[in-house]
Each structure stands twice: as structure tokens, then as C-alpha cells.
Amino acid sequence: MKSSRSVMSSTRRRALEAGLCALIGAGAALALGAPAVAAGTGYVALGDSYSSGTGTRTYISDGTSCQRSVYAYPSLDASALGLALSFRACSGATVADVTNTQLSALSSTTAYVTISVGGNDAGFASVLTSCAQPSWLSNCNGAIDTAQGTITNTIPGRLATLYSSIRAKAPNARVIVVGYPRIFNGEDCNAFTWFSPTEESRLNATADLLNAKTATAASNAGFTFVNPTSKFVGHAVCDNVEWLNGLSNPVGESYHPNIAGHRDGYAVVTKPAFGLALTLSASQAETKAVASADALARDARRYAAVDRTITPERFVAPDLTTPAARAAAARAGVDLSSRASIDTADRLYSARQDAARRSVAPR
């Protein structure tokens, strides 16, 4: 019969051996890149139309005007990375809308979050609406100045508060903040819009400004910022291969990423930020994403009542037949039956507005 000391020694030895094996096993797992604890797969996509998929022309049937698309980068990313997507991004959403209607999808089990927001707070749709009109009918520079003031003075505070709320509701999540591309390439090839090269340059600079402010707010919150700007170079409106729609029919598709913009642009730059290995190729992920439409719609319908409180922000195409346009044309001496007259006056008034802006700009 073994003594109690021998039994105790054997017990300790077995415990030490078990512990050593566990440590060796854990070390081997780490060496192989396997996590000690399986990461969660819950992914919540928050934000506005640039995340929902407006511009792809194909939307899930969820009883809302959010224009959520299986071709949008959240759906493509979730499929490629093997994540369970809760698709909350909605066309027209502002920071306040995200706070009031989307954050309820977050929890302590949420593993990943993406979000793009701020463009509607800056009034991008109304700014584009103004700048697309002839200069004798609108003041594009004034609209841009107002947007830039909002981006500089108001949006950073809103984002800081929103990001704090996201962290509180999803304390364990990796949060990826996604920016906006430059829309224009310096020319306007659409027959019924009047963007000047200077206006397009200023609109692109406004997108850059919003990205810069958003990146700073994301960094302050400990979030990852993904800037799509460089990826979209060569694929702006009027480029040979457009990833961004110009003036479109229906008009609500205008000035948003199309299917290629999400697949070859946004999805490519956002996927690495998750820090996960791909489980499917791009083509396989797209097939899986398309097949997920019904499941995404069922999940989204749970939130349909609050989603319907969001007011879509839509670009409005120029209409020179309105009473306001006719009155402006009369004041400017424009013959609305003559495209040459419309364009000549547009160039004249655009030059005047540029000169006025430069005369008051800080030196």
C-alpha cells in the first residue's frame, strides 16, 4: 500500500503533467495561428447609403426604403469571411439615425462592426443637387462652404458621441469605420448636369475633409479607419470604368457606388481590416451573398418600423422647367430653348462665383 505522501506526490505529478500538456497545446495552437478561444462571428453593419448598397440597383425586400443590397460590401465581406451579418445600414441615415435606429442590434457578443456615416449630416445630397444645376440657378460654392463648415465644426463632436455609444454597446467588437471615395475626375460627361472642373475639385476636397475628420474621430475612439479614396482612383464618375454612378435612371441611384464599386472597391479595402482569413473567393462570396437575400430581409424586417422613420436623402436632377428656373433664366438673360445660351451663362456665372470666393478667401 502506498503512503499518503506517495499518493499526494503522484497526484501533484499528474496535475503538473496535465498543466504542462495544456501549456504545450496552447503554445502549439498559438504557433499555428489558432486562437485559444474561438472568435465570435456576429457582424453588425451600421451606417448610411454607402454601406447599405444604394447604387447597386438590387435591394432586399425588407419593407423599408433603406436600399440594402446583397451586392453591398457588408454582405460580400460577411460571406467571404464566414460571419453572421445583421444588416442595419440604411440609405439616408445621419449620425442621429444610426444612434436612434441601429445601435439596438449591438451587444456584448457582437464581434465586428462596420460603419460609414457623416455624408448626410454634411448634406451631400443637397450639395450635389445644387452643384449639378447651372450656376445662374444655384450657388454651388456657397453650398460647399456650408458643408465644409459643418464637417469641421459639428460632425467631429457627433462622431465622438456615436463612437462612444458603439463601444459601450459592443465592448468586445472590432469596429471598422469606412470613409467615402472622391466622386469626380474633373469632367462632366452627363448631358443634363453642370458640374464645372472647379466645382468637382472642391466636392472631392470636401470628401477628403470628411474622411480626415472621421479618421481622427475613429483613432480617438480606438477604431480602425479604412479610406477607399486611392482604390477608386480611375473609377470615378465619367471614367472609362465607372465604380460610381453619374446621373442615373432612376435618379436615386446617382452618385453612389455601383456593384463593381462595392465588389472591387469597398469590399477589397474593408476585408483586411477584419483581421480574418478568407473562407471563400470573391466570386464564391458573391454567390453566397446573393443567396442570403431572404435571410437578410427576414432579419431586417424586425426593425422595419424604426427604419421607416429615416428620411431618405436623395439627389434631385436639374429641372429647368420649374417656375424658379424660369425666373432665374429670365434674370440671367438665358434662352431656355438654346443649350448654347444655357451653357454660356453657366460658364459666366461660375467664373463670377469663383472670383467672388477667391476674393474673400483667407490669404
Disulfide bonds with the S-S distance in Angstrom:
Cys66-Cys90 1.97
Cys131-Cys140 1.96
Cys189-Cys238 2.16
